Amino acid sequence: MSNQKRKEITFTEEIILKNKKSINPFIPIPGVYFLINKNKIVYIGRSHNILSRLFIHLKNPNKIFTHYHIIKNNFKTENSLWLESEYIMKFKPKYNSTLPGPRPFKTLQEINKASNTNNLWTIKKCVKKNNIKTHQFNNKLYLHIADIPNFYNLLNNGGAIWAIKLKKNQKLESHQ
């Protein structure tokens, strides 16, 4: 046995019980959160109650993380969706499989549906010919919505015509 003096404790059971805090419900903290494992962001999400959402993630044995980070913001605004999408696109966390919508990015397939060319090959060629910055996420190419008006302008002013002519020429060459 050690000859050290026993430290006196000052809190009684009554004081502890009187000052206890409830763990449920959690104080809602809205915003965007990052799950981190080994100094790498592995998941990005948003919630109106981040602490509650973290406990749901902890119960998932397939989502391994040791730390988290929170950016508080008003969950009800579009801003939180955009923040979440921007960070997912920037960091490409391994547990994020989709981008939330509405989002600041559109897939080339979505742009194709909205355009009057209705030809994904034309869309891809216009992007490539004009060196338009694309973002890849889960094997899909995306354009940022800030770049889409410029893209449509290029597409309608020669980009699509160039691509369609090229495609027709390639077909003719392959049949000769």
C-alpha positions as CSV (number, residue, x, y, z in Angstrom):
1,M,0.0,0.0,0.0
2,S,1.1,3.5,-0.8
3,N,1.5,6.1,2.0
4,Q,-0.1,8.7,-0.2
5,K,-2.9,10.7,1.4
6,R,-6.4,10.1,0.1
7,K,-7.7,13.2,-1.8
8,E,-10.9,14.5,-0.4
9,I,-13.9,14.7,-2.8
10,T,-16.1,17.7,-2.5
11,F,-19.2,16.8,-4.5
12,T,-22.0,14.9,-2.6
13,E,-24.4,12.6,-4.4
14,E,-27.1,15.2,-3.7
15,I,-25.1,18.0,-5.5
16,I,-24.3,15.7,-8.4
17,L,-27.9,14.6,-8.9
18,K,-29.2,18.2,-8.5
19,N,-26.9,19.4,-11.3
20,K,-27.3,16.4,-13.7
21,K,-27.8,17.0,-17.4
22,S,-30.1,15.0,-19.6
23,I,-28.6,13.3,-22.6
24,N,-31.9,12.9,-24.4
25,P,-33.2,15.0,-26.0
26,F,-29.9,16.6,-27.2
27,I,-29.7,20.3,-27.7
28,P,-30.3,20.5,-31.4
29,I,-27.3,21.8,-33.3
30,P,-28.1,22.4,-36.9
31,G,-25.5,22.4,-39.7
32,V,-23.1,20.4,-41.7
33,Y,-20.8,17.8,-40.0
34,F,-17.7,15.9,-41.0
35,L,-16.8,12.4,-39.7
36,I,-13.1,12.0,-39.5
37,N,-10.9,8.8,-39.2
38,K,-7.1,8.8,-39.1
39,N,-7.0,12.5,-40.1
40,K,-9.1,11.9,-43.2
41,I,-12.7,13.1,-43.8
42,V,-14.7,9.9,-44.4
43,Y,-18.3,11.3,-44.4
44,I,-20.0,14.6,-44.7
45,G,-23.6,15.2,-43.8
46,R,-26.1,17.8,-42.6
47,S,-28.7,17.6,-39.9
48,H,-31.0,19.8,-37.8
49,N,-29.7,17.8,-34.8
50,I,-26.1,16.9,-35.4
51,L,-25.4,15.2,-32.1
52,S,-28.3,12.9,-32.4
53,R,-27.2,12.1,-36.0
54,L,-23.7,11.3,-34.8
55,F,-25.1,8.6,-32.5
56,I,-26.9,7.0,-35.4
57,H,-23.6,6.9,-37.3
58,L,-21.8,5.4,-34.3
59,K,-24.3,2.5,-34.4
60,N,-23.3,1.7,-38.0
61,P,-20.4,-0.8,-37.9
62,N,-19.6,0.0,-41.5
63,K,-18.9,3.7,-40.8
64,I,-15.7,4.0,-38.9
65,F,-14.7,7.4,-37.5
66,T,-13.0,8.7,-34.4
67,H,-13.6,12.4,-34.5
68,Y,-16.1,14.9,-35.9
69,H,-16.3,18.6,-36.9
70,I,-19.4,20.8,-37.1
71,I,-20.1,23.9,-39.1
72,K,-23.2,25.4,-37.5
73,N,-25.8,27.0,-39.8
74,N,-29.5,27.1,-40.3
75,F,-30.5,23.6,-41.5
76,K,-33.7,24.9,-43.1
77,T,-31.9,27.1,-45.7
78,E,-30.7,25.9,-49.0
79,N,-27.3,27.1,-47.8
80,S,-26.8,23.9,-45.8
81,L,-27.5,21.7,-48.8
82,W,-25.1,23.7,-50.9
83,L,-22.4,23.6,-48.2
84,E,-22.8,19.8,-47.9
85,S,-22.6,19.3,-51.6
86,E,-19.6,21.6,-52.1
87,Y,-17.6,19.9,-49.3
88,I,-18.6,16.4,-50.6
89,M,-17.4,17.3,-54.1
90,K,-14.2,18.9,-52.7
91,F,-13.2,16.1,-50.4
92,K,-15.0,13.0,-51.9
93,P,-15.4,11.1,-48.6
94,K,-15.4,7.4,-49.0
95,Y,-18.8,6.9,-47.2
96,N,-20.7,9.5,-49.3
97,S,-22.2,7.7,-52.3
98,T,-24.5,10.5,-53.6
99,L,-24.8,14.2,-53.6
100,P,-27.8,15.7,-51.8
101,G,-30.3,17.7,-53.9
102,P,-31.0,20.4,-54.8
103,R,-27.2,20.9,-55.2
104,P,-24.8,23.3,-56.9
105,F,-23.7,20.6,-59.3
106,K,-25.5,19.0,-62.2
107,T,-24.5,15.8,-63.9
108,L,-23.9,15.8,-67.6
109,Q,-26.9,13.5,-67.9
110,E,-29.1,16.1,-66.1
111,I,-27.7,18.8,-68.4
112,N,-28.4,16.6,-71.4
113,K,-32.1,16.2,-70.4
114,A,-32.5,19.9,-69.9
115,S,-30.8,20.9,-73.2
116,N,-32.4,20.7,-76.6
117,T,-29.6,18.6,-78.0
118,N,-30.8,15.5,-76.3
119,N,-27.4,13.9,-77.1
120,L,-25.1,13.0,-74.3
121,W,-22.2,12.5,-76.7
122,T,-22.6,16.1,-78.0
123,I,-22.6,17.4,-74.4
124,K,-19.4,15.5,-73.6
125,K,-17.6,16.7,-76.7
126,C,-18.6,20.3,-76.1
127,V,-17.2,20.0,-72.6
128,K,-14.0,18.5,-73.8
129,K,-13.5,20.9,-76.8
130,N,-14.1,24.0,-74.7
131,N,-12.0,22.8,-71.7
132,I,-14.9,23.3,-69.3
133,K,-14.1,22.3,-65.7
134,T,-15.8,19.2,-64.7
135,H,-15.9,17.5,-61.3
136,Q,-16.0,13.7,-61.0
137,F,-17.8,12.0,-58.2
138,N,-18.7,8.3,-58.1
139,N,-18.0,7.8,-61.8
140,K,-20.2,10.7,-62.9
141,L,-19.1,14.0,-64.4
142,Y,-20.6,17.2,-62.9
143,L,-20.6,20.8,-63.9
144,H,-21.0,23.5,-61.2
145,I,-24.2,25.5,-61.8
146,A,-22.1,28.7,-62.0
147,D,-20.6,27.2,-65.2
148,I,-23.8,26.0,-66.8
149,P,-25.0,29.3,-68.4
150,N,-21.6,29.7,-70.1
151,F,-21.8,26.0,-71.1
152,Y,-25.2,26.5,-72.7
153,N,-24.0,29.5,-74.5
154,L,-21.1,27.6,-76.0
155,L,-23.4,24.6,-76.7
156,N,-25.9,26.8,-78.6
157,N,-23.3,28.9,-80.4
158,G,-21.3,26.3,-82.2
159,G,-20.3,23.8,-79.6
160,A,-23.1,21.5,-80.4
161,I,-22.9,22.1,-84.2
162,W,-19.2,21.3,-84.1
163,A,-19.8,18.1,-82.2
164,I,-22.8,17.0,-84.4
165,K,-20.7,17.6,-87.5
166,L,-17.9,15.6,-86.1
167,K,-20.2,12.7,-85.2
168,K,-21.7,12.7,-88.7
169,N,-18.3,12.6,-90.3
170,Q,-17.1,9.8,-88.0
171,K,-20.2,7.8,-88.9
172,L,-19.6,8.4,-92.7
173,E,-15.9,7.4,-92.3
174,S,-16.8,4.2,-90.5
175,H,-19.3,3.1,-93.2
176,Q,-16.8,3.7,-96.1
